[in-house]
Amino acid sequence: MGRRAAGVGDRHRPRTATPEMGQHAVDRLVDLATHHNYTALQVKYAGGEPTLNLPAVWATHDHAVRRTAEAGLGLQEVLLTNGVDLSDATLSLVAQAGMGLVISLDGGPAHHSQTRNRPDGSRTYDSVVSTIDRALAHGLRVDISITLT
């Protein structure tokens, strides 16, 4: 099976990521992976809400695909999202990119609503469940992330 996959994207960043930041991170990770004989990279698009910055996600994804192919490395990617109001177009792009999808869902409607409401206070549970159903219809494997507080 080879060595474990190295990862990027797990740290919280105080500023909005740019495509250049993502590409630089991928370049550095590819260099480290090849230097240490890794066989694959794992990139997780997370932090804040990555679907609010899709141009940076797609630019980084395209760069990661190109750079890992050049280096002969495998690539696994996952998009970690709150799942609120994701469009079918976005879900289709995630599926076409071969990314995994992880959606935060913190229990049933009452529990989820304790921490994951919209800024105006309206609940998001139904929107998240709808996104999960639509993602499955797009052929995506959906993992659920639960935050215990």
Secondary structure, 3 states (H helix, E strand, C coil): CCCCCEEECCCCCCCCCCHHHHHHHHHHHHHHHHHCCCCEEEEEECCCCHHHHHHHHHHHHHHHHHHHHHHCCEEEEEEEECCCCCCHHHHHHHHHHCCEEEEECCCCHHHHHHHCCCCCCCCCHHHHHHHHHHHHHCCCCEEEECCCC
